[in-house]
Amino acid sequence: MVSRGGAPLRPDSEAALVQMWLDAASRVGPMRDSLGRSIEVVYPGRRTGLAGPDLRDAIVSIDGGPVRRVDVEVHLHEASWERHGHDADARYAGDLLHLVWTAARGGSGRPPYIRAPRALAGGRARGGRQSNTDGWPCWNAGERPEAGAEVRGAIRAEGARQHAERAAALESDIEALGADQSLYRAMMRALGYSANTRQFEAVAEAAPIELLGALGGPTLGERRVRVEAELLGAAGLLPSQRGQHAEHPHEVMLEEAWAGTAPRAAPAVEDWTLAAVRPHNRPARRLAGAARLLSTAPLARRSLSERVAGQVLAANAAGRGRDLAEWFEVRVGPEDYWARHLDVGRPAARPLPALIGRGRSQEVLVNAVLPFTAALGGWSKRPELVEAAGAALADLGAVGWNRHTRYMADTLRLERRGLGSALAQQGLLRIYRRWCRAKQCGECPAAAAAIPAAAVVGE
């Protein structure tokens, strides 16, 4: 969108200005910000669809310095920085470029800005939703018919390396923490999603597996309540810890179970992240799901790690590794408390059939259970466990597409149908985090597979 004089026309929305930046920022050469610094854009960033800056992981060089990764926030008017509350929002406190169409007078606390009409003048807008990445070496796979298969092979190889690296890290954890606690902590981390990984790990440390194993009960239902109370109490998510009254009978049982144990210190977590978490994925529901998983059999009879490793071995021997995820699902009946609550004391508008559904159970399997099984096999010199874990991973279907794997498939110009396995998705994630996020094309195995190595940028 340009005027007759070549200057861009004012966009009618911030979304249109974001697209203008994506189309032109890396093609116009160095631009100046309000401090007079020279900003050269190597990569304009990617949309996430999440709360926070409009674009993440842009790659820029400032005043000719080394490239660095920044976020980009876009406004039609600079004063929207305060109007939108960004000045008091920690999500905007990092390294950030502020692209504006119209500058404001006065004000404080705003980041330096880049004026879009001047900075993007002369940029060649090019159609297509991936136009901002045109020209990356991995896009040249179309020049060789066999390149697509080679790129997919490179992706699966990186997925196997991701699995091996996780196993190596967990083998160190087994040595330091013991097998049961290591597996428990890894499972909790997987249940925390990216938003609350650290918080779930803190709960696992405050309520260790030995403590949960000592919480007996005459019935499975009573044991579940005690384990759930322990996890929610360590998390600071019981009604009494949140200034609420226990009204539902299940809430009363949780409070009584928590009060009936030894006095506790302050909760291990006070800063749960809820902004980017869907209501049915709230931490209290995930912790209740963890309590059900950990209560399926008395831990005193058989350790958690041996139960899980035995399940992986049995599934592999029967050729049913793909079905392992069912073991980590937690479904609830229509009259269950958690079928009707999004959180403690917060009823749901409609029934919720699972505390841990198939998608999250597969995440637990891929990110925790299978790497741990391989780690246990390496640590205890049981190669059959290493083999079973690898075979199960290779047999698993797609875990589910997220913003990173979708971005990588689009960037590599690959059909998602050919990447429908857990192994391939783990490979996409590894390539994104290690190379593509920083645009280190000269080191990327996907780029090397797409075209001859001598032609890869950076070689």
C-alpha positions as CSV (number, residue, x, y, z in Angstrom):
1,M,0.0,0.0,0.0
2,V,1.9,3.0,-1.3
3,S,1.1,6.5,-2.4
4,R,2.1,7.9,-5.8
5,G,5.2,9.4,-4.3
6,G,6.3,6.0,-3.0
7,A,5.6,6.6,0.7
8,P,3.3,4.0,2.3
9,L,-0.3,4.9,2.9
10,R,-1.6,4.9,6.5
11,P,-2.9,1.4,7.3
12,D,-6.4,1.1,8.6
13,S,-5.5,-1.2,11.6
14,E,-2.6,-2.3,13.7
15,A,-2.9,-5.7,12.1
16,A,-2.4,-4.1,8.7
17,L,0.7,-2.3,10.0
18,V,2.0,-5.6,11.4
19,Q,1.7,-7.1,7.9
20,M,3.4,-4.1,6.4
21,W,6.4,-4.6,8.7
22,L,6.5,-8.3,7.9
23,D,6.5,-7.6,4.2
24,A,9.1,-4.8,4.1
25,A,11.2,-4.6,7.2
26,S,14.0,-6.9,6.1
27,R,14.1,-5.4,2.6
28,V,14.4,-1.7,3.1
29,G,17.9,-1.6,4.6
30,P,18.9,0.1,7.9
31,M,16.3,2.4,9.5
32,R,16.6,4.9,12.3
33,D,14.8,4.9,15.7
34,S,13.9,7.9,17.8
35,L,17.3,7.7,19.5
36,G,19.1,8.0,16.2
37,R,20.3,4.4,16.3
38,S,20.6,2.4,13.0
39,I,18.4,-0.7,13.0
40,E,18.9,-3.3,10.4
41,V,16.3,-6.1,10.4
42,V,17.6,-9.5,9.5
43,Y,14.3,-11.2,10.3
44,P,11.1,-9.3,11.2
45,G,9.7,-11.8,13.7
46,R,6.6,-14.1,13.8
47,R,3.1,-13.7,15.1
48,T,2.2,-15.9,18.1
49,G,-1.5,-15.2,18.7
50,L,-0.8,-14.9,22.4
51,A,-1.0,-12.0,24.8
52,G,2.2,-9.9,24.8
53,P,4.2,-8.2,22.0
54,D,2.7,-8.5,18.5
55,L,5.8,-10.2,17.1
56,R,8.4,-12.5,18.7
57,D,11.9,-13.4,17.9
58,A,12.8,-10.7,15.4
59,I,16.5,-10.6,14.6
60,V,18.2,-7.2,14.3
61,S,21.5,-5.5,14.4
62,I,21.7,-2.2,16.2
63,D,24.4,0.4,15.1
64,G,26.2,-2.4,13.3
65,G,26.6,-4.5,16.4
66,P,26.1,-8.3,16.6
67,V,22.6,-9.6,15.8
68,R,20.2,-10.0,18.7
69,R,16.7,-11.3,19.2
70,V,14.0,-8.8,20.1
71,D,10.2,-8.6,20.2
72,V,8.2,-6.0,18.2
73,E,5.2,-4.1,19.4
74,V,3.1,-2.2,16.8
75,H,0.8,0.8,17.3
76,L,-0.8,3.2,15.0
77,H,-0.2,6.0,17.6
78,E,2.7,6.0,20.0
79,A,0.4,7.0,22.9
80,S,-1.3,3.6,22.7
81,W,1.6,2.3,24.7
82,E,0.1,3.8,27.9
83,R,-3.5,3.4,26.7
84,H,-3.0,-0.3,26.3
85,G,-1.3,-0.6,29.7
86,H,2.0,-1.8,28.3
87,D,4.0,0.5,30.6
88,A,3.0,-1.6,33.6
89,D,3.0,-5.0,31.9
90,A,6.1,-7.2,32.5
91,R,5.5,-9.0,29.2
92,Y,6.7,-5.8,27.5
93,A,9.8,-5.2,29.7
94,G,12.2,-7.2,27.6
95,D,14.3,-6.2,24.6
96,L,11.7,-4.6,22.3
97,L,11.3,-2.5,19.1
98,H,8.3,-0.1,19.1
99,L,6.9,0.5,15.6
100,V,4.5,3.4,15.3
101,W,2.8,5.3,12.5
102,T,2.3,8.5,14.4
103,A,4.6,9.8,17.2
104,A,3.2,11.4,20.3
105,R,4.4,14.4,22.3
106,G,5.5,14.1,25.9
107,G,4.9,11.0,28.0
108,S,7.4,8.9,29.9
109,G,8.3,5.2,30.1
110,R,7.8,4.6,26.4
111,P,10.5,2.6,24.6
112,P,12.3,4.3,21.6
113,Y,10.2,4.1,18.5
114,I,10.6,3.5,14.8
115,R,8.3,5.6,12.6
116,A,6.8,3.4,10.0
117,P,6.1,5.9,7.2
118,R,9.8,6.8,7.0
119,A,11.3,3.4,7.9
120,L,9.2,1.3,5.5
121,A,9.2,3.7,2.6
122,G,10.3,1.9,-0.6
123,G,9.7,-1.6,0.9
124,R,8.4,-4.1,-1.6
125,A,5.3,-5.6,-0.2
126,R,5.0,-9.2,-1.5
127,G,1.9,-11.3,-1.3
128,G,1.6,-14.5,0.7
129,R,1.5,-15.0,4.4
130,Q,5.0,-16.3,4.6
131,S,6.5,-13.5,2.4
132,N,8.7,-12.3,5.3
133,T,10.8,-15.5,5.2
134,D,11.2,-15.8,1.4
135,G,14.8,-16.4,0.6
136,W,15.9,-18.5,3.5
137,P,18.0,-21.4,2.2
138,C,15.6,-24.1,3.5
139,W,13.0,-22.7,1.1
140,N,15.1,-23.8,-1.9
141,A,14.2,-27.4,-1.5
142,G,12.0,-27.1,-4.5
143,E,15.0,-27.0,-6.7
144,R,15.7,-30.7,-6.1
145,P,12.8,-33.1,-6.1
146,E,14.5,-35.4,-3.6
147,A,15.0,-32.6,-1.1
148,G,11.7,-32.9,0.6
149,A,12.4,-36.5,1.7
150,E,15.9,-35.5,2.8
151,V,14.5,-32.6,4.9
152,R,12.0,-34.9,6.5
153,G,14.8,-37.4,7.3
154,A,16.8,-34.6,8.9
155,I,13.8,-33.6,11.0
156,R,13.3,-37.1,12.3
157,A,17.0,-37.4,13.1
158,E,16.8,-34.3,15.2
159,G,13.7,-35.7,17.0
160,A,15.8,-38.7,17.9
161,R,18.6,-36.4,19.2
162,Q,16.0,-34.5,21.2
163,H,14.9,-37.7,22.9
164,A,18.5,-38.8,23.6
165,E,19.3,-35.4,25.1
166,R,16.3,-35.5,27.4
167,A,17.3,-39.0,28.5
168,A,20.8,-38.0,29.2
169,A,19.6,-35.1,31.4
170,L,17.2,-37.4,33.2
171,E,19.9,-39.9,33.8
172,S,21.8,-37.2,35.8
173,D,18.6,-36.5,37.7
174,I,18.2,-40.2,38.6
175,E,21.7,-40.2,40.0
176,A,21.0,-37.1,42.1
177,L,17.4,-37.4,43.1
178,G,16.5,-41.1,42.7
179,A,14.4,-42.7,40.0
180,D,10.9,-42.1,41.4
181,Q,11.4,-38.4,42.2
182,S,13.1,-37.8,38.8
183,L,10.2,-39.3,36.9
184,Y,7.6,-37.5,39.1
185,R,9.3,-34.1,38.6
186,A,9.5,-34.7,34.8
187,M,5.8,-35.6,34.6
188,M,4.9,-32.5,36.7
189,R,7.0,-30.4,34.4
190,A,5.1,-31.7,31.4
191,L,1.8,-31.0,33.0
192,G,2.8,-27.4,33.7
193,Y,2.8,-26.5,30.0
194,S,5.3,-23.7,29.1
195,A,3.5,-21.1,31.2
196,N,3.8,-22.9,34.6
197,T,6.7,-25.4,34.2
198,R,8.8,-23.8,37.0
199,Q,5.8,-23.7,39.3
200,F,4.9,-27.4,38.8
201,E,8.5,-28.3,39.5
202,A,8.3,-26.3,42.7
203,V,5.2,-28.3,43.8
204,A,7.1,-31.6,43.0
205,E,9.9,-30.4,45.3
206,A,7.6,-29.3,48.1
207,A,5.5,-32.5,47.9
208,P,8.1,-35.1,47.0
209,I,7.1,-38.6,45.9
210,E,8.2,-40.2,49.2
211,L,5.6,-38.0,51.0
212,L,2.9,-38.8,48.5
213,G,3.7,-42.5,48.9
214,A,3.2,-42.3,52.6
215,L,-0.4,-40.9,52.2
216,G,-2.3,-44.2,52.7
217,G,-6.0,-44.7,53.0
218,P,-8.5,-47.5,53.4
219,T,-9.9,-46.8,49.9
220,L,-8.6,-45.5,46.6
221,G,-11.0,-42.5,46.8
222,E,-9.6,-41.4,50.2
223,R,-6.0,-41.8,49.0
224,R,-6.8,-39.7,46.0
225,V,-8.2,-36.9,48.1
226,R,-5.1,-36.9,50.4
227,V,-2.7,-36.8,47.4
228,E,-4.8,-34.1,45.7
229,A,-4.9,-32.1,49.0
230,E,-1.1,-32.4,49.3
231,L,-0.5,-31.1,45.8
232,L,-3.0,-28.3,45.9
233,G,-1.8,-27.3,49.3
234,A,1.8,-27.1,48.2
235,A,0.6,-25.1,45.2
236,G,-1.3,-22.6,47.4
237,L,-4.5,-23.4,45.5
238,L,-6.8,-24.7,48.3
239,P,-9.9,-22.6,49.1
240,S,-8.5,-21.4,52.5
241,Q,-5.3,-20.3,50.9
242,R,-7.1,-18.2,48.4
243,G,-9.5,-16.4,50.8
244,Q,-12.4,-18.7,49.9
245,H,-14.8,-20.8,51.9
246,A,-15.0,-24.5,51.2
247,E,-18.6,-25.1,50.2
248,H,-18.7,-28.2,48.0
249,P,-18.2,-31.5,49.9
250,H,-15.1,-32.3,47.8
251,E,-13.6,-28.9,48.9
252,V,-14.4,-29.7,52.5
253,M,-12.6,-33.1,52.2
254,L,-9.6,-31.5,50.7
255,E,-9.4,-28.9,53.5
256,E,-9.8,-31.6,56.2
257,A,-7.1,-33.8,54.5
258,W,-4.7,-30.9,54.4
259,A,-5.4,-29.8,58.0
260,G,-5.0,-33.4,59.2
261,T,-1.3,-33.6,58.2
262,A,1.7,-31.9,59.8
263,P,1.9,-28.1,59.8
264,R,3.3,-26.7,56.6
265,A,5.4,-23.8,55.6
266,A,4.1,-21.2,53.1
267,P,3.0,-22.6,49.8
268,A,5.8,-23.3,47.3
269,V,4.2,-21.3,44.6
270,E,2.5,-17.8,44.7
271,D,2.9,-16.6,41.2
272,W,0.8,-18.9,38.9
273,T,0.6,-17.8,35.3
274,L,-3.1,-17.8,34.1
275,A,-3.1,-15.2,31.3
276,A,-2.1,-17.6,28.5
277,V,-3.8,-20.7,30.0
278,R,-7.2,-21.9,28.8
279,P,-9.8,-22.2,31.6
280,H,-10.0,-26.0,31.4
281,N,-6.2,-26.3,31.6
282,R,-5.8,-24.3,34.8
283,P,-3.2,-25.5,37.3
284,A,-5.6,-26.8,39.9
285,R,-7.1,-29.2,37.3
286,R,-3.7,-30.4,36.2
287,L,-2.7,-31.0,39.8
288,A,-5.9,-33.0,40.4
289,G,-5.1,-35.0,37.3
290,A,-1.6,-35.7,38.6
291,A,-3.1,-36.9,41.9
292,R,-5.3,-39.4,40.0
293,L,-2.2,-40.7,38.1
294,L,-0.1,-41.0,41.2
295,S,-2.9,-42.8,43.1
296,T,-3.6,-45.6,40.7
297,A,-1.7,-48.0,43.0
298,P,0.0,-47.8,46.4
299,L,3.5,-46.5,45.8
300,A,4.8,-48.5,48.7
301,R,4.1,-51.8,46.9
302,R,5.8,-50.8,43.6
303,S,7.7,-47.7,42.8
304,L,6.4,-45.2,40.3
305,S,9.4,-45.6,38.0
306,E,9.2,-49.4,37.9
307,R,5.4,-49.3,37.2
308,V,5.9,-46.9,34.3
309,A,9.0,-48.7,32.9
310,G,7.1,-52.0,33.1
311,Q,4.2,-50.4,31.2
312,V,6.5,-49.2,28.4
313,L,8.1,-52.6,28.2
314,A,4.8,-54.4,28.0
315,A,3.4,-52.1,25.4
316,N,6.5,-52.4,23.2
317,A,6.5,-56.2,23.5
318,A,2.8,-56.3,22.3
319,G,3.6,-53.8,19.5
320,R,1.2,-51.3,21.0
321,G,3.5,-48.4,21.9
322,R,1.0,-46.1,20.2
323,D,-1.6,-46.9,22.9
324,L,0.6,-45.9,25.8
325,A,-0.9,-42.5,26.0
326,E,-4.2,-44.0,27.2
327,W,-2.5,-44.9,30.4
328,F,-1.8,-41.3,31.2
329,E,-5.2,-40.0,30.4
330,V,-7.4,-39.1,33.4
331,R,-11.1,-39.1,32.5
332,V,-13.9,-38.3,35.0
333,G,-17.5,-39.2,35.3
334,P,-20.3,-36.7,35.0
335,E,-20.8,-36.5,38.8
336,D,-17.1,-36.0,39.6
337,Y,-16.2,-32.6,41.2
338,W,-13.7,-31.9,38.4
339,A,-16.2,-32.7,35.7
340,R,-18.1,-29.6,36.8
341,H,-15.3,-27.2,37.9
342,L,-12.7,-25.2,36.0
343,D,-10.9,-24.4,39.3
344,V,-11.4,-24.8,43.0
345,G,-14.7,-23.1,43.7
346,R,-15.2,-22.1,40.1
347,P,-18.0,-24.0,38.4
348,A,-17.8,-24.8,34.7
349,A,-20.6,-23.8,32.3
350,R,-20.5,-27.3,30.7
351,P,-19.2,-30.7,31.7
352,L,-15.5,-31.4,31.3
353,P,-14.9,-35.1,30.6
354,A,-11.1,-35.2,31.4
355,L,-8.6,-33.8,33.8
356,I,-5.8,-35.0,31.4
357,G,-7.0,-35.5,27.8
358,R,-5.3,-37.4,25.0
359,G,-3.2,-34.4,23.8
360,R,-1.7,-33.7,27.2
361,S,-1.2,-37.4,28.0
362,Q,0.9,-37.7,24.8
363,E,2.9,-34.6,25.9
364,V,3.6,-36.3,29.2
365,L,4.6,-39.5,27.4
366,V,6.9,-37.8,24.8
367,N,8.5,-35.2,27.2
368,A,8.7,-37.2,30.4
369,V,7.9,-40.9,30.4
370,L,9.7,-42.2,27.3
371,P,12.9,-40.1,27.9
372,F,12.9,-41.2,31.6
373,T,12.5,-44.9,30.6
374,A,15.5,-44.6,28.3
375,A,17.4,-42.8,31.1
376,L,16.5,-45.5,33.6
377,G,17.7,-48.1,31.1
378,G,21.0,-46.3,30.6
379,W,21.5,-45.8,34.4
380,S,20.6,-49.3,35.4
381,K,22.3,-51.0,32.4
382,R,19.0,-52.3,31.0
383,P,19.2,-51.8,27.2
384,E,15.8,-53.3,26.8
385,L,14.3,-50.1,28.4
386,V,16.3,-47.9,26.1
387,E,15.1,-49.9,23.0
388,A,11.5,-49.9,24.2
389,A,11.4,-46.2,24.8
390,G,12.8,-45.4,21.3
391,A,10.5,-47.8,19.6
392,A,7.5,-46.4,21.4
393,L,8.5,-42.8,20.3
394,A,8.9,-43.9,16.7
395,D,5.4,-45.5,16.8
396,L,3.6,-42.5,18.2
397,G,1.4,-40.4,16.0
398,A,1.4,-36.6,16.1
399,V,1.2,-35.1,19.6
400,G,-0.6,-32.0,18.4
401,W,0.5,-28.9,16.4
402,N,1.5,-25.8,18.3
403,R,2.6,-22.4,17.1
404,H,6.3,-23.5,16.8
405,T,5.7,-26.7,14.9
406,R,3.2,-25.0,12.6
407,Y,5.7,-22.2,12.0
408,M,8.5,-24.6,11.2
409,A,6.3,-26.6,8.8
410,D,5.3,-23.4,6.9
411,T,8.9,-22.1,6.9
412,L,10.2,-25.4,5.5
413,R,7.3,-25.5,3.0
414,L,6.4,-29.0,4.0
415,E,2.9,-30.5,4.1
416,R,1.9,-31.3,7.6
417,R,0.5,-34.7,6.5
418,G,4.1,-35.9,6.0
419,L,5.1,-34.8,9.5
420,G,2.3,-36.5,11.5
421,S,4.5,-38.3,14.1
422,A,5.8,-37.4,17.5
423,L,9.3,-38.0,16.3
424,A,9.0,-35.5,13.5
425,Q,7.4,-32.9,15.7
426,Q,10.1,-33.2,18.3
427,G,12.6,-32.6,15.4
428,L,10.7,-29.5,14.3
429,L,10.9,-28.1,17.9
430,R,14.6,-28.9,18.2
431,I,15.4,-27.2,14.8
432,Y,13.3,-24.2,15.8
433,R,14.9,-23.7,19.2
434,R,18.5,-24.4,18.2
435,W,18.8,-22.8,14.8
436,C,15.7,-21.3,13.3
437,R,14.8,-19.0,16.1
438,A,18.1,-17.2,15.8
439,K,18.2,-17.7,12.0
440,Q,21.5,-19.6,12.2
441,C,21.0,-21.0,8.7
442,G,24.6,-22.0,8.2
443,E,24.3,-24.6,11.0
444,C,20.7,-25.8,10.4
445,P,20.4,-29.5,9.3
446,A,17.1,-28.7,7.6
447,A,18.8,-26.1,5.4
448,A,21.7,-28.4,4.8
449,A,19.3,-31.1,3.6
450,A,17.4,-28.7,1.4
451,I,20.3,-27.6,-0.8
452,P,24.0,-28.4,-1.3
453,A,26.0,-27.3,1.8
454,A,28.1,-24.9,-0.1
455,A,25.0,-22.8,-1.0
456,V,23.7,-22.5,2.6
457,V,23.9,-18.9,3.9
458,G,26.7,-18.5,6.4
459,E,28.9,-21.2,4.8
